[in-house]
Amino acid sequence: MKLNNMKLYINALRPILHIQSREYTDVCKKILFEVPEMDSCAFLQGLGAIDPKSQSLLKECSLQHFLDMFREEGYERPTAIILLGVSEEDLAQPAITARLLYIAERTLHCGGYQATVFWVSDNGLAPNQLEHLITLLPYDRPQQVDIETFLCSYAQQMNFQISEDDVGRLALELKGLSFFQIKSILNLAYVDKGIVTWEDRRLILQEKKQIVQKSGLLEYVDWQSDLESVGGLGHLKLWLEKKAKVMQRLDAALKAGVGIPKGILIVGFPGCGKSLVAKTTATQFGLPLLRLDVGKILGKYVGQSERNMRLALAQAEAVSPCVLWVDEIEKAFAGGDGSGHEVTSRLIGQFLTWMQEKQSTVFVVATANDLERLPTEFLRKGRFDEVFSVGLPNKQERYQILKIHLRRRNQYDPTMNMAKLLDLTESFSGADIEAGVGQAVENCFLEDCKKFVSEDDLIAAMKDITPLSKALQNKFAKMKEKLGEYNVKPASEA
């Protein structure tokens, strides 16, 4: 864990340092370790003045009364004023703002007086009146080497052996969690069987699932099917299978100098398997699947949307390694007029900057139906590892899709002649074929409970379906033309 440049900022008399974290105990320990020469006192919102070392309550008081303690003259030593869990709304209250301004002005202009305010909060916003006095100080979560050291120390303390391979793999899975969360998981594993091994990865996944569920900004998606449940899309599946080998052996891959996979953008016709691929990718990689719904990110107050996006991306990193699914990304980041468009533009910039610069093992799978509405920035190299286009399935792919959906309903007959059926479904998407199979099975059950549907049953059901490619013929033609313009790599084999 690092608080980069903290001592530099203190010596430069920066009056308020904003540490973006909820890990109050860890942050207090770090501050005390970095600046042992400073006197220190902390305020915990809702409780009062506390001892930053022991976290014990010193005095019940309001934030206003707490800050009044630092208005007197004559400090012989620099002082650290630590504010824990105080919101930007609290800081924006006139009485609080006035006291912080007073402390800051004395630090900057009064010789012999130095008080540094540490505002510890996960909120990224600063009150306008104090913005010029606040310096952001990102708080890095434990890195892999820190976690490996912690794991070895824990094993020694609890008197059990843990293999070097398990240490490396578990440390990678535990990245993004705080030491408090890590120790809670290790304690659970130890109490269960007196040892910690790679098998305890399930406990890590359970903890990460809870983190996501408690936040409400991301959705934790339970999905079991792998790429075998996807018909066709041979090029895309082969590409994902190669990336899966990297993600499944990420610790060894990183040591060998292999770059962390960033993600993939899948564009093309609706109903052709984009969302299914996004979900099965997580299973193929052996990672948890998170879904980003931008509708949940948008807030009604100024700056709230940007804050929610930052928190959502931070949560994805805390749960990493994981797959982050952004469905219909062109709709997710579609803005209206005026202020709505400005907010959307900022969210796009925020998301793309994160995609460009992220070092975490968050593999992003984004899907888009409408290239015309997709901001061109998403197609720029460096954001995604690759961009694939999906179209209507060819004859061989339609055969695979039919087999998958018939098997899923226990209706597959290997002796069935599907020649006419494959010709009839030439303009069908995978979703159209699935609907036809489902209708045929239901019709047979309602008529005479036949065990297997026949090709004639399937043909009759398919004839009742108007494929989306015909219902939206002009739109599909424009999409095909647009895909050609961008020269996007096809997901299917020729």
N, C-alpha and C positions, 0 to 999 in steps of 0.2 A: 504494500500500500504506500502511496506517495502523496504528499501535499507539495507539489512542485513549487519552488521559489517562495515558500512561506516566509523564511527568515529574511530573504531579500526584501520582500514587501514590508515586513515589520520594520526593518532598519531604514527603509525609505519612507517611513511614517505614513503608510497607507492606513487610513483610519478604520475602515470596515472591510473585512475579508469574508466573502460569502462562500462557504464550503457546502457544496451540493451533495448532501447525504442524509440518510435517516439513521445511520449507524452511530448514534450519539456516544455510546461508550467507547467504541474504537476511535472515533475522532478526538474525543477528550484525551485519551491515552496518547494519541499521536501529537497533539498540541503540547501536552506536558513534556513529552519526550524531546520534541524539537526545540522548545524554549524553556528549559528548566530555570533560567535566570529570572523569569517573569513571575510575579504574584498572579494568582488566578482565582476567579470565582465564576460560577456558572448559574444560569437561570433556566429552569425547565418549565415550559409553558404549562399552566394548569396546576403547578405545584409550588414553585417559588425558588429561592436561592438554594443551591445544592453544592456539595463539595465535588469538584470535577474528578478527584482521585477516587474517592470511595462511593460517589453517587448518593451519599446520604443527605437527607434534608437538613439544611441549616436554619432556614427561616421561611415560613409561609408569607408570601408577599406578592404584590402585583409587579408587572414589568416596570411600570412607572416608578414605584418605590425602590425597586432594585437598582435602576439606573441612577436614582438620586444618591445612592451610596458612593458614586464615583464623581460627584460634583465638587467635593472639597479639594482644597489645595494641599500641596506638601507631600506628594508621593515621592518616596525615596527610590523606589524600584519601578520599572515598567510593569504594567498591569494587563493581563489578558481577561477581557470580559466576554464570556462565552454564552451565547443565546441559543438555546436548543428548542427546536420545534416552533419557533415564532414565525407566524405567517407574514406575508407582505402587507396584508390588511392591518395587522397589529402595528407594524413599523410605520404605516402611513397615518396612524392617528396623530393629530397635531401635538399632543403632549409628549408622545414617544419620539416623533421626528425632531422636536425641539431639543430634547435631551441628547439625542445622538448627534445632532449638529453641534451642540455645545461641547460635547466630549471631543468630537472630531476637530473643531476649531482650536481647542486648547492643545490638542496633540500636535497640530500643525504649526501653531504660532506661539505657544507658551513654552519657553525653555524650562527644562526640568520636569516637565509633565509628559508622560507617554502612556496612553491607554489604547490598546488595539481591540476592536470589537470583532469577535468571530461569530458570524451569523450562520448557524448550522441548520440547514433546511433543504429539503429536496425540491423546493420551488425555484424555478429559474427566473422569476420576475423580481424587479426591484422597484420600490416606490419612486415616482418621478423626482420627489424632493431630495432623495438621497442617492439617486443614480450616479451622480458625479463623484461620490465618495466611496462607492462600492467597487471592490475588485473581486472578480470571480476566481475561485480557487478550486478547480475540479478535484474530486477525491477518487482516486483510482481504487478499484476493488483489488483484492489479493490476486497477484499474478501466479502463473503456474509454479514457478520456482518457490514462491512463498508457501503455496499450498502443499507442495511436495515436502518441504521442511516441516510444516505443521503436521502432516500425516505421519512422517517418521517419528516426530517428537511424541505424538499421541500414542503410537504403537509402543514406543519405549516406555512411556508413562504407564500404560495399561498392561505392559509385559506380554505382548504377543508379537509374532513375526508377520511382516507384510512384504510380499515380493516387490522387487524393483519395477517389474512390469506393471503390477497392480497400482503402485504408487503413481507412475506416469499416467496411466489411463484414467484412474480416479481423479487425479489432479486436473486433468483436462475437462472432465465432466463437471467438476466442482467450480470451475472458473465462473465468475460472475456472482457467486454467492459471497456473503460476508463470513467472517470467521465464526460469528455466532451461529449462523445457519449451518455452516460446515460442521461445527462441533456438535450441534443438535443431531445431525444425520449420523455422525460417527458414534455418538452415544447410543442412538437407537439400534444401530447395527451391533454394537458391542454387547448391549444388554440382551439382545436376541440370541446371539450365538458365541459371544466371547472373543470375537475376532472380526476384522474388517477385510473384505476381499472384493474382487471385481463384481461378484454376484450382488453386492449391495448397491449396484447402480440403480436398481429399481427404487430404492429409497430416495436417491437423488432425484429421479424423475418425479416421484410423488411430491417431493418438496417443491420442485419447480412448477408442477401443476398447481399447487396451492398458491404460489406467488402470482401466477397468471389469473387464477380464479378470483383472488381477493382484490385485484386491481380493477377489473371491469373494462380495461382499455383493450385488452387482447382476448381472443377466444382460444381456449385449448381444445383442439379437435382430436378425438379418439378415432383412429382409422387403422385397419389391419391389412387391407389388400395391398399387394405389391404390384410391380409393373406387369406381371403376368396377366393381371385383370384388365389390361389396356390392349385393345385390338389395334394392330397396325402401328404407325408412327415409329418405324424401325430405326431411323437415324437418331431421333430424339431419345429413344429408349437406350440405344447403344451408348450415346453420349452420357446419359445419366448413370448407366451401369459403371462406366469408367470413373465418374466423379464419386460414385458410391464407394469404390475401392479406396479412394483417397480419404473420404470421410470416415470410413470404418476403421482405418489405420492412421488416423490423423496425427497421433503422437509421433509415430515413426516417420510419417510423411513430412512433418514440419522439421524434424531433425535432419531429414535428407534434403531439405531446402525447397520442398514443394510448396507452392503458394496456397493460401487458404482459398477454396472456391467461394466466389462472391454470390453467384445466383444466375438465374435464367429468366428471360422474358419470352412468353409464348403468345403469339398473336394469330388471329385468324377467325374462321367461321364459328358461330355459336353452335353448341351441341356436338362438337367434334373432339371432345376429350381433354380440353385444356385444364379444367378444374379437376378432373379425375387424375391427370398426370401430377398436378400439384399435390394432391393428397397422397398418392402412391409413392411419390418421391421420398416423403418422410419415412415411410415403411422401408423402402429400399435402402435408405441411408441408416436406418436404425435409430432415428432421432425423433424427439417430440415435434408435433406440428402445431404451430400457432397461426391464427388468422387475424390479420389487421383489417378492421372495419373502419374506414375513415369517417363514416357517419358518427361513430362513437367518439372520435377524436375532436370533431368540431364543437366549439363552445360558443356561448352567446356573449361572453365578455371579451374585452380587448386583451389579446395575448393568451387567452385560455387555450385556443386551438394549438398554438405553437408549443405551449407548455405540455399539453396532453400528448402531442406527437413526440416530444423529447422524452417524456416518461415512458411512452409505449415502446420506443426504440431502446431505451435503457433497460426496460424489462425483458425485451427480446435478448439483449446482450447478457442479462443476468441469468437467463434460462439456457443460453448457448452452452454446447452446440445444439442447434435446433434448425428447423425449417420454418421460415416466415412466409406465409401465403397471403398475397395481396390480389384478390379476385377482381376482375374487371377494373383494372387500374385507371383506365381512361375515364370511367364514371366516378371513381373514388376521388380523383383530383380534378374533376370538372368544376369550374367556378362560375358563378353568375356575374352580374354586373356590379360595378362600384366596389364597395368594401369587401363583398364576398369574393370577388375576383382577386383582390389584393391578398386576402387571407390564403386563398388557394395557391397563389403564386409563391407565397412565403413557405407554405407547406411543401410544395414541390421542391423548392430550393433546399429546404431542410432535409427532406428525404433523400434527394440526389446527392447532396454533400455527404450525408451519412453513408450512402452506398459507395461513394468514391473513396472515402477515407477509412471506413471501418476496418478494424483489425480482428474483430471477434469472429467466431465461427457460426455466424447466422447466415444460412443459405437462403436467399430470397427467391421465391418462385412467384413471379407476377404474370397475370394473364390479361389479355386485352382483346375485345371483340371488334372495336371500331378504331382503325388506324387513323382516320381523319380527325378524331377527337383526342388522340394520344399526343401529348407534347413531344416534339422531336427530341428534346433533351434525353428522353428515356432510351432512345436508340443509339446514343453516342457510346463509342467504345470506352471501356473502363468502368462503366456502371455495372453492367451485367457481363458475365463470361461469354454468353452467347444469346442470340435472338433466333428463335425458330418460328416458322409459320406452319399452321395446320390448315388443311383443306378438307374437302369431302373425301371420304375413304375410297380407295380404288377397289377393284374386284376382289383381290386377295385379302385386303383389309376388311372388306364387308363380310367375307367368309369367316375371318377370325372373330369379328364382332358378333356375328350370329351364333357361332359356337359358344362364345363366352356367356351370352345371355340365355341360351338354351340350357347349358350346363348349370347355370346358376339356379334355374327353375327345375332341375332334374328332368329335362325334356330332350336332351341331346341324343339323337339316334345316328350313329356313324354311317349307317347304310342309306341315309336320306340323300336323295339327289337334289341339290340346291341350285342347279343351273338356271332354271327359269327365275327363281327367287333372286339370284344375284343380278340378273339382267333388269328385273323390275325395280330393284333398289338402287339403281345407278346414281340417282341424284339425292339419295338419302344421307343424312348425317348419322353418326353413331347414336345420338339421342332418338332420332326417328326410328332407327332399327330396333332399339330397346323398347320403344313404345309399341311397335308392331308385334314384337315377340310377346310382350306382356298381354296385349289384347287377344292374340291368337290363343294363348294358354287359357285365358279367362273364358273365351268363347267355347273352347272344347270342354272345359269343366262344366259350364252351364248347360251345354247341349246333352252330353252323354258321359261325362267324366272319363274321357279317353285318357289312357296313361301317357301316350305320346302324341304330340301334334304332328301332322303331316305337312309336306311342302304345300299342298293345296290349302290347308288351314292357314299357313303363314302367308301365302299369296293373297288370300281373301282379306286377311287383316291388314296387310300392307297397302292394298288397293284403297282402303278406307282412310289412309293417312295422306295428308297433303304435306310433303316435305317442306321444311323451312326455306330451302334454296329456291323453291318455286313460289312460295308465299311472299318472299322478299327477294325476288329475282334481280331487281335493279340494284339493291344494296349489295347482294352477293357479287354481282358483276363489278361494281366499284371497288369492293374489297379485293377481288382478284387482281384488278388493275393496279391498286395501291401496293399490294404485296410485290408485284413485279417491279414497280418503281423503286422500292427500297432494297430490292435484291436480297430479301430475307431468306436464310437457309431453310429449305423444306424439312419438315419433321418426318415425312414419309419417304420410303424408298421408291425409286422410279418404277 
